[in-house]
């Protein structure tokens, strides 16, 4: 099926992540520790840990650093205990925002998140206030120029739910979270390398923000992402 243009937004997001590359390690380490603590230290039996390790390798994290943090999380070494907390709220123009955090101090984290929302034009909501506008799913995005027909055939055969081509020719493959890894491996084996591959909260509908509203929304998102305890930020704004 056809979809709106996501490619520009994806490239924009990747560019901003590259600017903050030095912070990626901190977030990946937390993800590895929580994944290992909740699902065990064996990546072959723990898909979430396997995905976190993939992120770590993509960020050029040394193998011994990865192993050390898995050992901390599984009790082989002393380490900080993190808990996951999700916050929901509204940004500029009523855009929906989900903020996933990992923290060792929930009082500090909620104060920081609330402060940024209020200072930069947003409103922190209650649990469930915007989550219904998103779908928890696996998402793989392929750059314009991929063979759409072969990619669609391979994706659906591997168990994907949907394949969407946007206005610029980028192809988005959506899966259930549980089969994300299998679909990713099947597509890579077929010669398709995704630009983005993650289990995410995907907005069901988007709100277009431009001009001053777009700039204010981007500022709010940047300030949220800059918080030490924030792991991921999801929103439904087309900037």
N, C-alpha and C positions, 0 to 999 in steps of 0.2 A: 504494500500500500504506500501511498505518497504521504509525505509529511512536510512540515514547515522547515525552514532553513535552521539547522542546528550547528552547521559546520563553523560559521563565524564565531558563535558562542563557545564552541569547544576549543578553537584555536586561541581565543581570548583567555579562556580559563587556563589553558596549558601555559601560555605566556606569563600569566601572573604567578602560576605555581613555580615556574623556572626562576622568577625573581626572588622567590622565598625558599630556594633550594636548601639553604642551610637549616631551615626549620623542619624539613621533611623527615630527617632522621629521628628527631624527638617524637614525632607523631607515629612513625613506623614502629619504633621501639615499644611504645605503649600498646599499639595494636598487636604486636607479636606477643607481648606479655599477657594481655587479656585473653587473646585467642588460645594461647598455650595453657593458661590457668583454667579456662572454662572447658576446653575440649581435648586437653592432653598435649604432650610435647612431640608426638609423632605426626609430621605433616602428611604422611600418606593416609592417615586415618582421620585427619582434621582439616577439612577444606578451608576453613577460615584461616588457620595458621598457614596453610600452603599459599593462600592468596597474599597474606601479610609478608611472607618470605619473598614472594615474587616482587612485591613493592619495594622491599628492602634491597633486593638485588638490582632492581631498576634504578635505585638511588645510590648504587655503588657502595653499599654497606658491606664491610668485610664479613666473611663467613664466621669468624670467631666471635664477632660482636653479636651476630644473630644467635649463635649457639649459647652465648653467655646469658642473653636475655630470656631465651627459652628456659634455661636452667634456673634462672631466678624465679620465673613464673611457676615452675613446677616443683619448687621447694628444694632444689639442689644447691641453690645459693640464696643468701639473704637479699631481699629487694623490696622496693616500695609496692604496696598493694593499691591498684587503681580500680575504681568502679566506673561503670558507664552510666551517664545521665543524658537524657534527651530533653531539649528545650524547644518550644514551638512559639512562633510569634508572627507579627506582621511588619512588613517594611513599607517603603514608599508606595503610595497608590494602592494599599491593601495587598501587596504581593505577599505570598506565603513564604515563611522561612522555617526550616528545621535545622537545629544546631545539635550535633552529636559531640559529646565531650567525654574525656576520660580524666579522672581527677582523684587525688588523694585527700581532697578537702572540699566537700560539696558546698559548704557555707561560702567559701571564697569564690567558687566557680559561679554560683547563682548570682552573687553580688556583682561580679564582673560582667556577666552576660546581661543582667538587667540594666546596668549602668550604660553599656554601649547601646542597647536598644533605645533607651530613653534619650540619650544624648544626641543620637544621630537620626532621629525622626521615626523610629520604629516603636512597636509595642510588644512587650513580652506577654504571650498568652498562656492559657492553661493547657494541661496535657490533653491531646486530642483535638485541639482547636484548629489545627491546619493539616494534621497527618492524613486525614481522609482525602486530601487533594493530591496525594502522592501514592505511587505503587512501589513496593519493595520488590526489586527484580534485578536480574543480571543484565548488564548492558555492554555490548561491544560495538564500537563505532569504527567504520572503515573509511578511509579517505576517498574523495571523488576519484573516479577512474577505475575502481574495482569492477570486475565482471559481475554485474548485478544478478544476472540469471543464474550463473554457477554458484555465486555466493548464497543466493536465496535457497537454491536446491540443497546445497551442503548444510546450511543452517537448519532448515526444516527437517532434513533427514536425521540430523544430530539431536533433535528434540527441542529446538527453539520454538517460542510461542509466536513470534511475529518478526517480520523483516520490513523496515521502513526506509524508503529512499527520500532524502530531502531535496529542496529546490536546487541545491548546488551539486547534487550527485553523490553526496556522502550517504553511506548505508549504515543503518542502525539495526542491530540484532538484539532482540529482547528474549530473555529466558526466565524461567523460575529460578530462584536462588540456588536450589538444590542441584540443578543440572548445569549451572553456569560453567563450572570447570570442565565438564565433559564436552560441552558445546565449543568452548574456547579451544580445547585441545584438538577437536575434530576439524575446526576451521583452520587452525594453524597447520595441521597435517595436510590439508587440502591446498595450502599455499596462500592463505589469507591471514595477514598480520594486522591486528587491530591497532588503531591509534589510541583508543581508550578501551580498557577492559576492567570492569569493576562491578561489584554488587552495590547497588545504589538505591536511593529513594528518587524515583523519576516522577516529575510533575505530570499529572494527567492533562492539565490545561495550563496555558501560559498567559501572562499579562505583559503587554509590550510597554516598555518605558523608554522614553527618549528625552533628549535635551536635558534640562535641569533635573527632572525627576530621575532620569537614568544615571546622571552623575551622583546624585544624592544616594541612590540605591547602591551604586558601586562602592561609595564611601562607607556606607553602613556594612556591606558585606566584607569589605577589606578590614574594617575595625574588628568585626566579629572573628574573622579568620586569624587576626593577629593575637588573639587571646591565647595564653599559654596552654590552657586546658582543652582548647577546641581541636577536634579531630577532623570533622567534616561539616560542611555547610551545604544544605540543599535549598533551592528556591525555585519559584515558578516565574521569575521575571525574564523576559527577553530584552536584553540590553543592547 
